[in-house]
């Protein structure tokens, strides 16, 4: 009996091997942090602050790379959480040559690819599998927006420069995001988490846009420091007129807000997200729709709400209860709305000054470049022109249809139309799904439809934040359709590219 008690006492006093391992891991992390701090301090003392910043940035990139390789889903989460906040910071502000979100995406995608390769060598099943209904038109769209524009320049005896090469990167980046999402977001739980990592940063952007239009001094000063390329009182005044927020563009801000709002409402129609969570998100996002002060955002909102009311009768019945909240949102966002409408009727024009300037740019700067050759094969991958006036440096192409024709001609426009048709047809079987996958599918259907409407006015797909969220939803839906063997269109592709419908298989988490 005494020996038994002695053994129990000794076992009770023995250290927990798991806890000891955790303690050792914690001590290692602290030791590495201390050594990195000392190294950065020595570099700053010897070579200046730039060397210290470079060392810290390189160490942080290595941590992100390794974490993304070990946990690929971290790559998706990290990019989506930070996207609306850092995407509007200009190149060379924090990182040389690239925007912070572009640098972050490059690092985490490299880590995820490295992790996928190591798992492939180990013999694990690697997603994503080929889903031809979306992957084939997407591949054609990628070639038409990258390889073809450069080839069209060489056909006319021109040599692509750095600006032309950089002009092909936005669409390549979107396809990279699509495959990152397809590889990592493979379960309902991850879809739900991804939705939250989209809508909550979107709500933060909406709140910043509201404070910006209400001329809240600290917000204007912060935006003017990091998210505004100019400086001075005039630029601060421009910042307070419309909600450009941390994306640096009222159009991009409005797109992110309305996409987030559609996701919240589609989740609410299925009873997803908490009741208070939905209420707070809907309040912030609906207020931000007005604060963005953008006609394209209001058009997208009208199209989205019409589709939501048609698809979800319960939302129509609940609309009366939320009428007071809509009134509050209208009052808060009214200053930006009135400011956007100001100027109509002046100088004999029934259009606001920005819209009149857009039409002048299209008529005098872009349309003269089009003839039967350039309409067929495109003008240039770079749609930004140098301004002949002194009061501005560059001119941007503000027409969605003309953007596709300018970059890749009729082949690129046809590829976008084919991708749109395939996406809307493929998503139909998933619209009735009750879970997060169904919410993502319904949101993608609505968002892509108002994207088509907005493309008649502005180029939206390549905007910072807009295309990223749309292709994130596209990746989620394509993976879900593939896992569940859902197909709506089985014609238009060779039989060997379609095959037989697969049985539903349980999702295998990546890593």
Secondary structure, DSSP 4 states (H G I P E B T S, - for coil): -HHHHHHHHHHHHSPPHHHHHHHHHHHHHHHHHHHHHHHHHHHHHHH-HHHHHHHHHHHHHHHHHHHHHH-HHHHHHHHHHHHHHHTTSPTTTSSSSS-HHHHHHHHHHHHHHHHHHHHHHHT---SPPP-HHHHHHHHHHHHHHTHHHHHHHHHTT----HHHHHHTHHHHHHHHHHHHHHHH--SHHHHHHHHHHHHHHHHHHHHHHHHHHTT-HHHHHHHHHHS-S--SHHHHHHHHHS--GGGT-HHHHHHHHHHHHHHHHHHHHTT-S-HHHHHHHHHHHHHHHHHT--HHHHHHHHHHHHHHHHH-HHHHHHTTTTHHHHHHHHHHHHHHHHHHHTTTTGGG-SS-HHHHHHHHHIIIIIGGG--HHHHHH-S-S---EE-SSSS-SEE----HHHHHHHHHHHHHHHHHHHHHHHHHHHTGGGTT--SHHHHHHHHHHHHHHHHHHHHTTS--TTSTTHHHHHHHHHHHHHHHHHHHT--S---SS-HHHH-PPPPP-------
